[in-house]
Amino acid sequence: MSSMVKEKEKKEEERITFEVDLGMTANYILFNGVKFFHGRTYTVKPSTYASLREICARTKAHDEEILGKGKTENVFRQHNGIVVNKAGAFRG
């Protein structure tokens, strides 16, 4: 066999096993026509793993933002009306 064929076979054999861990608002990921369900373990190519890992992280970040636990405030939450200036805080 040529070295090119061996390299191709080696790349095809590379697989990563991981468990899909999604945020509360997602049950599965639909990626390239395949459903990957939360809590299940899959063995995929490294390129697919990188994409799925990113999607899993984004579903969690989305949940944190919606539930008001993230780095940004929840855009739907009503403001409390407190204004802070040099003199101190007062209700507006």
N, C-alpha and C positions, 0 to 999 in steps of 0.2 A: 504494500500500500504506500501511496505517496504521503508525504508529511502534511500536505494540504487536507487530504481526506481524514487523516488522524486528528488534525486540529478541529475539523468540523465535527467529528464524532465526539471529541472531548467537550466541545462547547454544548452540544446537544445533551450530553449526559449531566451537565451542571444543573442542579436543581436546589431550591431552597424550600424548606418546610417551615410553615408559620401558621399561627392561629389568627383568624380574622377577629379583631376586637374593635367594634364600631361604637359610636356614640348612641345615646338612647333613642334618637329619632330615626335611626336607620336599621333595617333588618338585614339587608344584603347589599352587595355591590354588583352592579351589572357591568362587566368589563369584557370587551370583545365578544359579546354575545353569551358570556358564561356568568352564571350567578354564583357569587361567593358569599355564603351565609355567615352571619355573626356567630362566633363561638365554635366554628368548625375549623379543622386543620386541613391545609392544602399544601401540595408540593408543586411549585411553579418555577419557571425560568427566572433568573436574576432580574431581567428587565421588567417582567410582569410583577415581581415582588416589590421592586422599587415604586412602581405606580400604585399598587394596592396599599402599600405602607403609607404613602402620601395621602391617599383617599381616606384611610382609617384615621389618620391624624387630623385631617380636615373635618371629618364628621364629629370628632370630639371637640375641636375648636368651635365648630358651629353650635353645638349644644351649650358649651360654656358661655358663648356670646348671647344666645337666646335666653338662657336661664340667669343671666346677669353675674356669672362667676368668672368671666374672662377678663382680659386686660382692658377691654373697652366696656363702657356702660351699655346697658340694654337700651336700644333706641326707642323701644316702645314704653319704657317705664316713665311714669309721670315725675316731673321734677318736683323737689320738695320746697322750692321757693326761697331757700336761704341764699343770701348774697353776702359775700365777704369782701370787705374793703379795708383800707388802712385803719379806720376807726374801730373795726371789729365786725362781728356778724349780726345781721338782723334779718327778720322775715320780710319778704317783699310783697 
